[in-house]
Amino acid sequence: MIHFNHVEKRYAGGYEALSQLSFNIAAGEMVFLTGHSGAGKSTVLKLITLIERASAGQVMVNGQNLAAITRRRIPYMRRSIGMIFQNHKLLNDRTVFDNVALPLVIAGYSRDEIGRRVRAALDKVNLLDKERLYPVILSGGEQQRVGIARAVVNKPPLLLADEPTGNLDPELSREIMALFEQFNHYGVTVLIASHDLDLITRMPYRILTLKNGRLLADTQARGHERAIQ
């Protein structure tokens, strides 16, 4: 599903965010990406979603070489990826229903299909009774669940999350992670960037650890760690 082959990302001024980064994530896996602040976690997600382009190396997502995707094709490629952010990025002047519906409206779905899919997504995150409310009156955990519903409403095969529990207390963080597990059980590939080691090391999933833009360790779900030379 995701293949990084000796990927580098350099910014103007010479700052190197990623250096010779290689890893593979199979379809249907749930994987955590961790590391210190500035280790390169967000850069990895930006490359996968083509917010940024790699400076060198190859990034493959769902069989597509991202270097070959033209700017015009980027919006279509992103329809196969659900993205969840730490700060939710919800539209406060629109209802919960309208926030979740937005990707479907952009994609041109019919009104009936939008209604069916939005309510199914809200039901999965236990917010069906709040579809007419506005995000501003929801709790932080509820707002994050709205963001998750919006990310999965068009049934993408790949789900990415950037510090999705960063602003939540431990109990709400566990609830959000349980939702990601639920979607993974449905066959969705899940990649979560998180610095919450106390939470993610308690879960039975693979962990990729970055340090200064390089892969420091690949800790397998069974608890066996393979250090990266």
N, C-alpha and C positions, 0 to 999 in steps of 0.2 A: 504493500500500500504506500509506504513512504520509504524512499531510499536516498540517503545522503552519501555521496562518494567524493571524498577529499574536498569538501566544500569550504570556501573561504569567503569572508565578507569584510571588505575594507571600506571605510568611509573617508570623505574628504579630510585632509590633514594627516592621513596615514593611520588613523585608529583602526586596529584590526579586531573586529567583534567576534569573528569565527576563524579558526585556523585548522586546516586539514581535518575537518569534521566528517566522520563516516559512521553511519549506523543504518540499520534496516528495521522497519516496523511492519510486521505482517498484517494482512487484512484480518480484522476481528480481534486484534490485540488491544489491551488497555495498558498504557505505559505512562509513567511519570517522568518529567524532565525537571531536574533540580540543579542547584548550584548557588553560589553567592550572588549578591546583587551585582549586575554587570557581567555575569558569566557568559551570557549569550542566549538565555532561554527565550526571551521575547524575539530576538533576531531570528531564531529558528522558526518560530511561528510566522513571522513576517515573510520569510522566504517561502514557506509552504503556501501561504495565501497570496503571494505575489504582490504584497505591499512593498517589498524590497526584492531586488534581484541579486543573485550570488555574483561575487567578483570572479570566482574561479570554482572549478569542480562542477558536479552534476547533481541536480535535485530532481527526483522523479516522484510523482504523486499519482497513484491510481493508474500507473502505466504511461503517464504523460511526462515527457521531458519539459520542465517548466521554461527552459531557455528558448524553446521553440514556440511558445505561446505568445502571440502578438498582443499588443495593448488592447485591441478591440475585442479579443477573445477572453480577456481576464474576467469580466463579469460572469460569463457563462461557466468558466472553470470554477469560480467561487460558489456557484449554486450547488456544487457537490460537497461543500464544506460548511459545517456549522461552527460558528465562532462565538465563544463566551468570554466576556471581559470582566475584570475585577470591578470596574465602576459601572457595570450594567449597560451604559449607553442607551438608556430608554428615552423615549420622547414623552416628556411630562405633560404635554398638551393633548395627548392621545390616550385613549383607554387601554387597558390591558389587552383587550381583544385586538384593537387596531395595531398595537405594538407587535403582537405576535403575527398578525396578518401581513405585515409589511413585506416580507420576502415573497409571499405568494402574489400580492398585488403587483409587485415589480415584475414577477415572472409571467403575469397575465392569466392567472387562474380565474375560473368563473366564480361568481359570488357564492353559489351553492357549495362548490368545492372548497373555497376559502373557509366558509363557515364550518364545514365538516372537519377539515384538517386542524383549524385553530382550536376548536373545542376538544378534539382528540388530544392535541398537544397539551392543552391546559389541564385536561383530566389526568394525564400522566404525571404532571408535577403538582397535582392536588390544588389547583387554583381555578377550577371550573366555576365556582361560585363568585369569583371576583372579576369576571371578564368585563363588567361595565365600570369598574373602578379605575381611578387614575393612579399611576405609579407612585406619585408623591405621598399618598396616604398609606402605602404598603410598608411593611418592615423590610430591613435589609435582606433578610433571607427570602422573603416573598419576591422582592425585586430581582434577586438573582435567579429565582425559579422562573420568573417571566422571561429573563434573558435566555435561559435554557430552553424554554418552550419555543421561543422565536428561532433559536438555533436549529431545532430538530423538526420544525413544522413542515419543512419540505423533504423530510426523510433523507438527509444526506448520509452517505456511507462513511464519512469521516467527521469526527467531532473534535475540535480544538478548544482548549480553555487556558486562559492566561491568568494565573493567580485567582481562581474563582472563589476561593474561601478566604482571601486576604483580609477582608473587612468583617468577617463573621466570627462569632464565638465558637468554641469547640463543638458544642452540640449541633449547632446549625451547620458547621463545616462537615460533620459526619453525615448529616441528612443530605447535603448537596452531593457528597461523594457517593452516597447510596444511589442517587439518581443517575450518576454517570455509570455506575455498575449496572443498573437496570438497562440502560441503553446499550451498553456493551454486551449484555446477555442477549439482546435482540440481534446482535451481529454487527453493530456499529464499531468501527475502529475509533479508539479514544486516546488522545494525547493531551496530557495535562501538565502545564508548567506550574510548579509550586515550590515554595521555600519551606513549607510546613513539614519538616522531616518527622516530627513527632506523630503526625497523622499518617503520612504516606508510608512510613516504614512499618506501620501496623497492618497495612493492607497487602494482600497476596499478589502484587503486581510488579512487573519489571520496572526498574528505576535507572534512568540514564543521568549521570552526574557530570555537569560541565564545570570546568575551571579555566578561567581566562580564555574562553572561546574554544577550548579543546575538550574532548571526551576523556574524563578522568577515570570513570568506572561504569560498567554495565552490570548492574545487580539483577540477576534473574529472579523470577517470581518464586522459585523454589528456595531462595535464600543463598544461592551460590553466587559469589561475586567474582567477576573476571576483570582484573585490572587491565587498563589499556596502556600498552607500551608506547 
